[in-house]
Amino acid sequence: MADLVVHSARKIDANGEVDGFWFAASDGVVSATGDGEGWHAHAGVEASVIDAHGLHLTPGFIDLHGHGGGGFAFDDGAYAIEQALAVHRAHGTTRSVISLVANPVDELRASLAVVADLVVEDPLVLGSHLEGPFLAEERKGAHNADFLIDPSPAVVEQLIAAARGTLHQITLAVERPNALEAIDVLVEAGVLVAVGHTTAGFDAARQAFDRGARLLTHAFNAMPGIGHRAPGPIVAALEDPRVTLELILDGVHVHPSVARLAFDEAAGRVALITDAMAAAGSSDGVYALGSLDVTVADGIARLRNADGSLGSIAGSTLTLDVAVRNAIELVGISPVAAIAAVTSVPARALGLDHRLGLLAPGHAADAVLLDHDWAVRGVWGAGARIA
């Protein structure tokens, strides 16, 4: 018999929409699905049985790229990570990659070790993402330029070792010395390499993708734009069916019409991310992002310069449920495509689509119940209710 049964839902995942849907789960894994009344056969005395009353039921959301929430930053240790994750889990994110900003290598090694410990303790933590230190100073965004370095073989090996097999993603400015050689090492170690925070053009980006990079970090941001004679890394990614494009869909980082272009030109390859900093799920005010000061006003995070003026955008205050709603209501894509962009697409990018990203037997019992306004009404991770 199942531990959890959710029934009478309108299921939405990458395989489409089904009314009257139900799933049963045991030991954190979906054991059976169907529509109609077949769920009764799986609802033993000990099972938790949830009537969805026709609300939307989706797989749990997967965030490839986020830095914090609820006033806590992922760079600040295990307690801060746990508190920030609680905020995002309440908004439907059931599996998270922990993103770290550029810091001195010793600090990054220590942070990677903390995340590695959390992966052991909490199966909903997938691993880490190093967004620095191998970035272009000209496109550094909200990263401290003092901590940016070239990806030397020694440093790359140190970071891989510190993560103890839990480094899932790393962002590289592929024009830096040793970057292409670093891609070879990272791919061999099973790390998803992303092109981002870069001055690279079309040819350099395409060369990186041919070497094994498979992701574009927050497409359109911190990279050259699309020029009619210099198409840049964005077009290189749009044209390459092997590449997934991250997109921050908060209405600030990327105009909805440009987002629609990405969904049209890279169908099934856009992964919505939060790139959320500590203010996500919290209030406006002054925050730290790594070693830098950030001011959040009207939900928009910007670096605070030494003279008190505001600089570049510094991450977002986004949660993935809002990104889904924006995709549907602002961009105009279908609910199936929007849900895929936070479930099956990131799962496939991470090489975890065999167990995450669908409401199907053999997949993790990660699920989100959403009302008809796309607001979260319940969240389950590995079969347990987490929000």
C-alpha positions in Angstrom: 0.0 0.0 0.0 1.0 3.6 -0.6 2.2 6.1 1.9 0.7 9.0 0.0 -2.2 9.3 -2.4 -3.2 12.5 -4.1 -6.3 12.3 -6.3 -8.9 14.3 -8.2 -6.3 16.7 -9.7 -5.7 18.3 -13.0 -2.2 17.0 -13.7 0.2 19.2 -15.7 3.7 18.0 -16.6 5.8 17.8 -19.7 3.7 14.8 -20.9 0.5 17.0 -21.0 -2.6 17.6 -19.0 -4.9 15.0 -17.5 -8.1 15.6 -15.5 -9.1 13.4 -12.6 -5.5 12.5 -12.2 -4.1 10.6 -9.2 -0.8 9.3 -8.0 0.3 6.9 -5.2 3.7 7.0 -3.7 5.7 4.7 -1.4 9.1 5.4 0.2 9.3 8.8 -1.5 8.8 7.4 -5.1 5.7 7.4 -7.3 4.5 3.9 -7.5 1.3 4.2 -9.6 -0.7 6.9 -11.5 -4.0 7.0 -13.3 -7.2 8.9 -13.6 -10.6 8.3 -12.2 -11.3 6.1 -9.2 -8.4 3.7 -9.3 -6.6 5.5 -6.5 -8.9 3.7 -4.0 -6.9 0.5 -4.5 -3.7 2.2 -3.2 -5.2 4.0 -0.2 -4.4 1.8 2.7 -5.3 2.7 6.3 -1.8 4.2 6.9 -1.8 6.3 3.8 -2.1 10.1 3.7 -4.9 10.7 1.2 -5.2 14.2 -0.3 -8.3 15.3 -2.4 -7.0 17.9 -4.8 -10.6 19.1 -5.6 -9.6 19.7 -9.3 -6.7 22.0 -8.6 -3.5 21.8 -10.8 -1.0 19.2 -9.7 2.6 19.4 -11.1 5.9 17.8 -10.4 8.0 19.5 -7.8 9.9 22.5 -9.1 13.7 22.3 -9.6 15.8 25.5 -9.3 19.1 25.2 -11.1 20.3 28.6 -9.9 19.5 30.5 -6.7 21.5 32.2 -3.9 19.2 32.6 -1.0 15.9 33.8 0.4 14.0 34.8 3.5 16.8 37.1 4.5 19.5 34.4 4.3 22.2 33.8 1.8 23.5 30.4 0.7 27.1 31.6 1.1 26.6 31.9 4.9 26.6 28.3 6.0 24.3 25.4 6.7 21.8 27.2 8.9 21.4 30.0 6.4 20.9 27.5 3.5 18.2 25.6 5.5 16.3 28.8 6.3 16.5 30.1 2.7 15.4 26.8 1.3 12.3 26.7 3.5 11.1 29.9 1.8 11.6 28.5 -1.7 10.0 25.1 -0.7 6.9 27.0 0.4 6.8 28.3 -3.2 7.0 24.9 -4.9 10.7 24.3 -5.2 11.4 20.8 -4.1 14.9 20.3 -5.4 17.6 23.0 -5.3 21.1 23.5 -6.6 22.9 25.8 -4.1 24.6 28.7 -6.0 27.6 30.4 -4.6 29.0 33.8 -5.6 32.6 34.5 -6.3 34.8 34.4 -3.2 38.4 33.5 -2.4 39.1 29.9 -3.3 39.5 28.8 0.3 36.1 30.2 1.2 34.6 28.5 -1.8 36.1 25.1 -0.8 34.6 25.5 2.7 31.2 26.4 1.2 31.3 23.4 -1.1 32.0 21.1 1.8 29.0 22.5 3.7 26.8 21.8 0.7 28.2 18.3 0.4 27.3 17.6 4.0 23.7 18.9 3.3 23.3 16.6 0.3 23.9 13.7 2.7 21.4 15.0 5.2 18.7 16.3 2.9 17.8 14.5 -0.4 16.1 17.7 -1.6 19.5 19.5 -1.9 20.9 18.4 -5.2 24.4 19.9 -4.9 26.2 23.1 -5.6 26.7 25.7 -8.4 29.8 27.8 -8.5 28.8 31.0 -10.3 32.3 32.3 -9.7 35.3 32.7 -9.6 36.0 32.1 -13.3 34.0 35.1 -14.7 34.8 38.1 -16.9 35.4 41.3 -15.0 33.6 43.3 -17.7 30.5 41.2 -17.2 30.9 40.4 -13.5 27.4 41.6 -12.5 27.0 41.2 -8.7 30.3 39.5 -8.1 33.4 41.0 -6.4 36.0 41.7 -9.1 38.7 41.1 -6.5 37.9 37.4 -6.4 37.7 36.7 -10.1 40.5 34.4 -11.5 41.4 32.2 -14.4 40.4 28.5 -14.2 43.9 27.1 -13.6 44.0 23.2 -13.5 45.1 23.3 -9.9 42.2 25.4 -8.7 39.6 23.5 -10.7 40.8 20.2 -9.2 40.7 21.7 -5.7 37.1 22.8 -6.1 36.0 19.5 -7.6 37.6 17.7 -4.7 36.1 19.9 -2.1 32.6 19.2 -3.3 33.0 15.4 -2.9 31.0 14.6 -6.0 28.3 17.2 -5.3 29.4 20.0 -7.7 26.5 20.0 -10.2 27.1 23.2 -12.1 29.8 25.8 -12.8 29.6 29.0 -14.7 32.6 30.0 -16.9 33.6 33.0 -19.0 35.0 30.8 -21.7 37.3 33.4 -23.1 39.5 33.3 -19.9 42.9 31.5 -20.2 42.6 27.7 -19.6 38.8 27.8 -19.8 38.4 25.2 -22.6 40.8 22.9 -20.9 38.8 23.4 -17.7 35.7 22.4 -19.5 37.3 19.1 -20.4 38.2 18.4 -16.8 34.8 19.4 -15.4 32.9 17.4 -18.0 35.0 14.4 -17.1 34.1 14.9 -13.5 30.4 15.0 -14.3 29.9 18.7 -13.8 27.4 20.7 -15.9 29.4 23.5 -17.4 27.6 26.8 -18.2 28.7 29.7 -20.4 28.0 33.0 -18.6 29.3 36.3 -17.2 31.2 36.4 -20.4 32.4 38.6 -23.2 32.6 35.6 -25.5 31.1 36.0 -29.0 29.3 33.5 -31.2 32.3 31.4 -32.2 33.8 31.2 -28.8 30.5 30.1 -27.2 30.0 27.5 -30.0 33.5 26.2 -29.3 32.7 25.8 -25.6 29.5 23.9 -26.4 31.4 21.6 -28.7 33.9 21.0 -25.8 31.0 19.9 -23.6 29.4 23.1 -22.0 25.6 22.5 -22.0 24.1 25.5 -20.3 23.8 29.3 -20.7 23.7 31.1 -17.4 20.7 33.5 -17.1 20.4 34.0 -20.9 20.6 37.7 -22.0 22.1 38.8 -18.7 25.8 39.4 -18.2 26.8 38.6 -21.8 26.8 40.3 -25.2 23.4 40.8 -26.7 22.2 39.7 -30.1 23.8 41.8 -32.9 22.9 41.5 -36.6 26.6 41.0 -37.4 27.7 39.6 -34.1 25.1 37.1 -32.9 26.9 36.4 -29.7 26.5 33.5 -27.2 22.7 33.7 -27.1 22.3 32.8 -30.7 25.0 30.1 -30.4 22.9 28.6 -27.5 19.5 29.0 -29.4 20.9 27.1 -32.4 22.5 24.3 -30.4 19.9 21.5 -29.5 22.3 20.3 -26.8 22.2 23.5 -24.8 19.7 24.5 -22.1 19.1 28.2 -21.5 18.5 29.6 -18.0 16.0 32.4 -17.9 15.1 34.8 -15.0 11.4 35.6 -15.6 10.7 38.3 -13.1 9.7 41.0 -15.6 12.9 42.9 -14.8 15.8 40.8 -16.1 14.3 39.9 -19.5 11.3 41.6 -21.3 8.4 39.2 -21.8 8.7 39.5 -25.6 12.4 38.5 -25.5 11.5 35.6 -23.2 8.9 34.5 -25.8 11.6 34.5 -28.4 13.7 32.2 -26.3 10.8 29.8 -25.7 10.0 29.8 -29.4 13.5 29.3 -30.7 14.6 26.9 -28.0 11.4 24.9 -27.4 11.9 22.5 -24.6 15.3 23.9 -23.6 14.4 26.9 -21.5 14.8 26.4 -17.7 13.3 29.0 -15.5 15.5 29.9 -12.5 15.2 32.3 -9.6 18.7 33.6 -9.3 17.2 34.7 -6.0 19.2 36.5 -3.4 18.5 36.8 0.3 15.6 39.2 -0.2 13.4 36.6 -2.0 10.4 36.0 0.2 11.5 38.9 2.5 11.1 42.7 2.5 12.8 45.6 0.7 16.0 46.8 2.4 19.8 46.4 2.5 21.3 43.0 2.1 24.7 41.3 1.5 25.4 39.3 -1.6 28.8 37.7 -0.8 31.0 40.6 0.0 28.9 43.2 -1.8 26.1 45.4 -0.5 22.7 45.2 -2.2 19.7 47.5 -1.9 16.3 46.1 -2.6 13.5 48.5 -3.5 10.1 47.5 -4.9 11.4 44.0 -5.1 14.3 44.9 -7.4 17.8 44.1 -6.1 20.7 46.4 -7.2 24.3 46.7 -6.1 24.9 49.7 -3.8 28.0 51.6 -4.9 30.4 53.3 -2.5 28.8 56.7 -3.1 25.4 55.3 -2.2 24.1 55.2 -5.8 22.6 52.0 -7.2 24.4 49.9 -9.8 23.7 46.7 -11.7 20.9 44.2 -11.0 22.1 41.9 -8.2 20.1 38.7 -8.6 16.3 38.6 -8.1 13.7 38.3 -5.4 11.9 35.7 -7.5 10.3 32.4 -6.5 9.6 29.7 -9.1 5.8 29.8 -8.7 5.9 33.5 -9.7 8.1 32.6 -12.6 5.6 30.0 -13.8 2.7 32.5 -13.5 4.7 35.1 -15.4 5.5 32.6 -18.2 1.8 31.9 -18.6 0.3 35.3 -18.1 3.1 37.7 -19.3 4.8 35.6 -21.9 1.8 33.7 -23.1 3.2 30.2 -23.2 1.2 27.1 -22.4 0.9 25.8 -18.9 2.5 22.6 -20.1 5.6 24.4 -21.4 5.8 26.7 -18.3 5.7 23.7 -15.9 8.2 21.8 -18.1 10.6 24.8 -17.7 10.7 24.3 -13.9 10.6 20.5 -13.9 11.6 18.2 -16.8 13.9 20.8 -18.5 16.1 21.4 -15.5 16.0 17.7 -14.6 17.3 16.8 -18.0 20.0 19.5 -17.9 21.3 17.9 -14.7 21.1 14.4 -16.0 18.4 13.5 -13.5 15.4 13.2 -15.8 15.2 9.4 -15.0 14.0 10.3 -11.5 12.9 13.9 -11.4 10.6 16.2 -13.4 7.6 14.1 -14.1 4.6 12.7 -12.2 5.2 9.2 -13.4 6.0 5.8 -11.8 9.6 5.5 -10.7 10.1 9.2 -10.3 10.5 11.0 -7.0 7.2 11.8 -5.3 7.8 15.6 -5.6 4.6 17.4 -6.3 3.1 20.9 -6.1 -0.6 21.7 -5.8 -1.5 25.0 -7.5 -4.8 26.9 -7.5 -6.3 28.4 -10.7 -4.4 31.6 -10.1 -1.1 29.5 -10.0 -0.6 30.1 -6.3 0.8 27.2 -4.2 -1.6 25.3 -2.1 0.6 22.3 -1.1 4.1 20.9 -1.7 5.4 17.4 -1.3 9.1 16.4 -1.5 10.1 12.8 -1.6 6.6 11.9 -0.5 6.5 14.1 2.6 4.5 17.3 2.9 7.0 20.2 3.1 4.6 23.2 2.7 
